[in-house]
Amino acid sequence: MATAAILVALGDRWPILLPAAVPVAALAGTTLPDLDMTLGLGHRSGLTHSVLPVILLASRPRWWPVAAGLALGIGLHLSADVFPNAMRGFATVKVPGMGSIGRGGSWTWLAGNALAALAIGTMLLCRIATVRMTAAVLAIVAVIGTAYLFVTDGGWPALLVYGSTGWALVRRRPTG
Protein backbone atom coordinates (compact mmCIF):
# COMPACT_ATOMS: atom_id res chain seq x y z
CA MET A 1 0.00 0.00 0.00
CA ALA A 2 2.90 2.33 0.76
CA THR A 3 4.26 1.71 -2.74
CA ALA A 4 0.95 2.80 -4.26
CA ALA A 5 1.04 5.99 -2.18
CA ILE A 6 4.58 6.70 -3.39
CA LEU A 7 3.49 6.23 -7.01
CA VAL A 8 0.64 8.71 -6.45
CA ALA A 9 3.07 11.23 -4.95
CA LEU A 10 5.45 10.80 -7.89
CA GLY A 11 2.46 11.09 -10.23
CA ASP A 12 2.40 14.84 -9.60
CA ARG A 13 5.63 15.07 -11.55
CA TRP A 14 5.24 12.00 -13.80
CA PRO A 15 1.49 11.38 -14.43
CA ILE A 16 2.24 8.15 -16.29
CA LEU A 17 2.97 6.59 -12.88
CA LEU A 18 -0.60 7.09 -11.63
CA PRO A 19 -2.07 4.03 -13.39
CA ALA A 20 0.86 1.96 -12.05
CA ALA A 21 -0.51 2.51 -8.54
CA VAL A 22 -3.67 0.59 -9.45
CA PRO A 23 -2.24 -2.97 -9.63
CA VAL A 24 -0.08 -2.33 -6.57
CA ALA A 25 -3.15 -1.23 -4.59
CA ALA A 26 -5.18 -4.13 -6.06
CA LEU A 27 -2.68 -6.58 -4.61
CA ALA A 28 -3.05 -4.90 -1.22
CA GLY A 29 -6.84 -4.93 -1.61
CA THR A 30 -6.94 -8.71 -1.88
CA THR A 31 -5.93 -8.95 1.79
CA LEU A 32 -7.34 -5.70 3.21
CA PRO A 33 -10.75 -7.16 4.20
CA ASP A 34 -9.08 -9.62 6.57
CA LEU A 35 -7.63 -6.76 8.61
CA ASP A 36 -10.88 -7.12 10.55
CA MET A 37 -9.28 -9.86 12.65
CA THR A 38 -6.20 -7.74 13.36
CA LEU A 39 -8.42 -4.80 14.33
CA GLY A 40 -10.46 -6.96 16.71
CA LEU A 41 -13.64 -6.65 14.66
CA GLY A 42 -14.10 -10.40 14.20
CA HIS A 43 -13.94 -12.28 10.91
CA ARG A 44 -16.00 -10.97 8.01
CA SER A 45 -16.77 -7.62 9.58
CA GLY A 46 -19.16 -5.58 7.48
CA LEU A 47 -16.79 -2.63 7.88
CA THR A 48 -13.85 -4.21 6.08
CA HIS A 49 -15.77 -6.63 3.86
CA SER A 50 -17.41 -3.79 1.97
CA VAL A 51 -16.68 -0.82 -0.27
CA LEU A 52 -16.47 1.51 2.75
CA PRO A 53 -12.62 1.75 2.69
CA VAL A 54 -12.77 2.54 -1.04
CA ILE A 55 -15.45 5.21 -0.65
CA LEU A 56 -13.44 6.92 2.08
CA LEU A 57 -10.34 6.97 -0.12
CA ALA A 58 -12.17 7.92 -3.33
CA SER A 59 -13.47 11.12 -1.76
CA ARG A 60 -10.15 12.75 -2.77
CA PRO A 61 -9.41 12.72 -6.54
CA ARG A 62 -5.67 12.61 -5.85
CA TRP A 63 -6.14 9.14 -4.37
CA TRP A 64 -8.31 7.73 -7.17
CA PRO A 65 -5.52 5.43 -8.45
CA VAL A 66 -5.16 3.83 -5.01
CA ALA A 67 -8.93 3.72 -4.52
CA ALA A 68 -9.38 2.08 -7.94
CA GLY A 69 -6.81 -0.59 -7.12
CA LEU A 70 -8.17 -1.23 -3.64
CA ALA A 71 -11.67 -1.50 -5.08
CA LEU A 72 -10.56 -4.10 -7.62
CA GLY A 73 -8.60 -6.07 -5.01
CA ILE A 74 -11.37 -5.92 -2.40
CA GLY A 75 -13.83 -6.99 -5.09
CA LEU A 76 -11.66 -10.03 -5.82
CA HIS A 77 -11.55 -10.93 -2.13
CA LEU A 78 -15.28 -10.49 -1.64
CA SER A 79 -16.12 -12.43 -4.79
CA ALA A 80 -14.18 -15.40 -3.40
CA ASP A 81 -15.96 -14.99 -0.06
CA VAL A 82 -19.29 -15.45 -1.87
CA PHE A 83 -18.27 -19.09 -2.45
CA PRO A 84 -17.25 -20.43 0.99
CA ASN A 85 -17.23 -24.12 1.81
CA ALA A 86 -20.32 -23.39 3.96
CA MET A 87 -22.01 -20.05 4.69
CA ARG A 88 -22.37 -20.34 8.45
CA GLY A 89 -20.65 -19.09 11.59
CA PHE A 90 -17.15 -17.87 10.71
CA ALA A 91 -18.10 -17.34 7.04
CA THR A 92 -21.06 -15.02 7.65
CA VAL A 93 -20.81 -11.23 7.63
CA LYS A 94 -20.99 -9.53 11.01
CA VAL A 95 -22.17 -5.96 11.49
CA PRO A 96 -20.71 -4.26 14.58
CA GLY A 97 -23.33 -4.05 17.31
CA MET A 98 -25.70 -6.42 15.47
CA GLY A 99 -23.75 -9.64 14.96
CA SER A 100 -24.19 -11.99 12.02
CA ILE A 101 -26.59 -11.00 9.26
CA GLY A 102 -27.21 -14.67 8.42
CA ARG A 103 -26.64 -16.79 5.32
CA GLY A 104 -28.85 -14.95 2.85
CA GLY A 105 -27.82 -11.54 4.11
CA SER A 106 -24.15 -12.51 3.93
CA TRP A 107 -24.40 -13.72 0.34
CA THR A 108 -26.26 -10.55 -0.64
CA TRP A 109 -23.79 -8.32 1.23
CA LEU A 110 -20.69 -9.96 -0.22
CA ALA A 111 -21.99 -10.21 -3.79
CA GLY A 112 -23.38 -6.66 -3.78
CA ASN A 113 -20.18 -5.19 -2.38
CA ALA A 114 -18.01 -7.25 -4.76
CA LEU A 115 -19.95 -5.92 -7.74
CA ALA A 116 -19.95 -2.38 -6.36
CA ALA A 117 -16.18 -2.59 -5.81
CA LEU A 118 -15.67 -3.78 -9.38
CA ALA A 119 -17.85 -0.97 -10.76
CA ILE A 120 -16.16 1.71 -8.63
CA GLY A 121 -12.68 0.43 -9.46
CA THR A 122 -13.42 0.32 -13.17
CA MET A 123 -15.03 3.78 -13.15
CA LEU A 124 -12.10 5.35 -11.29
CA LEU A 125 -9.55 3.64 -13.51
CA CYS A 126 -11.34 4.91 -16.62
CA ARG A 127 -11.13 8.44 -15.19
CA ILE A 128 -7.38 8.37 -14.66
CA ALA A 129 -6.16 6.37 -17.66
CA THR A 130 -6.50 6.21 -21.42
CA VAL A 131 -8.34 3.30 -23.00
CA ARG A 132 -5.07 1.49 -23.79
CA MET A 133 -3.63 2.14 -20.36
CA THR A 134 -6.88 0.92 -18.77
CA ALA A 135 -6.64 -2.31 -20.77
CA ALA A 136 -3.00 -2.79 -19.74
CA VAL A 137 -3.72 -2.14 -16.06
CA LEU A 138 -6.73 -4.46 -16.10
CA ALA A 139 -4.62 -7.17 -17.72
CA ILE A 140 -2.12 -6.89 -14.86
CA VAL A 141 -4.95 -6.91 -12.30
CA ALA A 142 -6.38 -9.99 -14.06
CA VAL A 143 -3.07 -11.81 -13.54
CA ILE A 144 -3.08 -10.77 -9.86
CA GLY A 145 -6.71 -11.86 -9.56
CA THR A 146 -6.08 -15.21 -11.23
CA ALA A 147 -3.14 -15.90 -8.93
CA TYR A 148 -5.15 -14.86 -5.85
CA LEU A 149 -8.31 -16.74 -6.76
CA PHE A 150 -6.34 -19.83 -7.81
CA VAL A 151 -5.26 -20.42 -4.21
CA THR A 152 -8.41 -19.20 -2.46
CA ASP A 153 -11.51 -21.22 -1.54
CA GLY A 154 -14.24 -20.43 -4.03
CA GLY A 155 -11.68 -18.97 -6.39
CA TRP A 156 -12.65 -20.51 -9.72
CA PRO A 157 -16.37 -19.67 -9.60
CA ALA A 158 -15.46 -16.21 -8.31
CA LEU A 159 -12.94 -15.72 -11.10
CA LEU A 160 -15.55 -16.63 -13.70
CA VAL A 161 -18.23 -14.31 -12.30
CA TYR A 162 -15.92 -11.41 -11.41
CA GLY A 163 -13.94 -11.60 -14.64
CA SER A 164 -17.06 -11.79 -16.82
CA THR A 165 -18.68 -8.87 -15.03
CA GLY A 166 -15.49 -6.81 -15.29
CA TRP A 167 -15.17 -7.55 -18.98
CA ALA A 168 -18.80 -6.45 -19.52
CA LEU A 169 -18.20 -3.21 -17.60
CA VAL A 170 -15.09 -2.36 -19.59
CA ARG A 171 -16.78 -3.20 -22.91
CA ARG A 172 -19.50 -0.65 -22.10
CA ARG A 173 -16.94 2.16 -21.71
CA PRO A 174 -17.44 4.93 -24.26
CA THR A 175 -14.54 5.07 -26.74
CA GLY A 176 -14.74 8.81 -27.34
N, C-alpha and C positions, 0 to 999 in steps of 0.2 A: 504494500500500500504506500509505503514511503517513496518507493521508486516512481509510482504514478504521480505522486505529489511533486516530485522533483521534475518530472517531464512537463507537468503543467507550468511550473515556475519557469522552466527553460523555454516553454512555448511562447512566452511574451517576446522573446528575442527571435526564436526560430519556430514559427507556427506549425511547421511540418511535424514537429514532435508531439503536438497535441493528440492526434489520433493514435500515436504509439502508447499513450497512457491507457487507452481502452483495454487492450488485451492484458496488460499488467494488472489493472484493477479487476478485470474479469476473473483472473486467476485468484486474486484475493477474495472476490465475491463468492467463489465456490465454497469457501470455508467460513465466511463471516457469519452465517446464520447460527453456527454451532458455538459462537461466543456466548450464547445464552447460558451454557453450563459454567463457563469461566466467570460470568457476571453474577452467578447465583440465581438466575431466573428459572432454572429447571429446563429440561430438554423440550425442544419445540415450542419455545416461547413465541407468542404472537407478535412480540416486539421485534425480534430478530428474524423470524421466519415470515417476513412481509416486505413490502416495498418502502416501509417507513424510513430505513436508513438512506435509501436512494432519494426519496422526496426531500429529506432534510438537506442532503448534499446538492441536489439539483436546484435548490432555491437561489443559488449563486451561479450565474452563467460561466464564470471563470472555472468552476469545478465540473462543468458538464462532461468533459472527457472521463473523469474519474467516476462520476455518477453513472454514465453510460456503461462503463465497464463493470462497475459493481452491480448494476441492474442485470446485465447479461449473466454474470456469474451467480448472483443470487437466484435468478430465474432457473439456471441449470440445477442448482442445489434443490430448490423447491420442487422442480419437476421430478427429480429422483425421489423426493420425499412423498410424492403422490402415489408411488408404487412400493410401499413397504411390504415386508413379509406378512405382516398383519397390522391392521389399523386399530390398535388398542393400546391402552396404557402409555408406555414410553413413546409410542409413535404418534399419539394424538397431539394436536395443538393446544397449548395452555395459554389462557389470557390472564395476566396478572390480576389478582383479586377475584377471579371467577373460577379458575381451574380449567379442566379440560372442556373443550367444546364438542366432544363426542366424535364418532366416526364420520358421519355425514358432514358435519360442520368442518372437521379437519380436512376432508377431501376437498370440500368447496373452498376453504381458506387457502390451502396450498396451491390448488390448481388456479384459482383466481389471481393470487399474488404472483405465481409463476408467469402467467400470461401477461399480467400488468407489467411485471419487470421486463419481460421481453419487449413489449410495446414501448415502454419508456426508454429502455436502452437503445432500441432501434431508432426511435424518434430523435433522441439526443445525438446519437452518432451521425444521423443524416444532417443534423444542424451544424456539425463541426467539421464534416469531411465531404469531399467531392464524391461523386458516384463511384469512381474507381477506387478511391481510398477506402470508402465504406466497404466495398466488396473485398478488398485486401484484408481489412481489419476483421471483418466477419469470417473470412476464411481462417485466419489465425485463431479467432475465438472458437470456431468450429473444431479445430484440432484440439484446443484446450478442453472443450466440452466433451469431445469423443474420448479423450484420455480420462477425464474425470468420471464420466458416466460408465466407462468400460469397467471400472473397478468399484462402482457404487451399486448397492442393492437397488433394483428397479431401474438401472441405468439404460438398458436397451429400449424398453418401452418409452422411457422418458426422452431418450435421444430421438426416437422416431417422431413423437408428438411435438417436442420442442423445436427440433430442426425443421419439420414441415411447417409449423406455424411461423417460425422465423423467416423461412424462405418466402412464404406467402406475404408476410409483412413487407419484406424488402422488394418483392416483385410489384407491389402496389405503389412504390415510391414514384412520384412524378419525375420524369427525366429532364424537365426544363430548367 
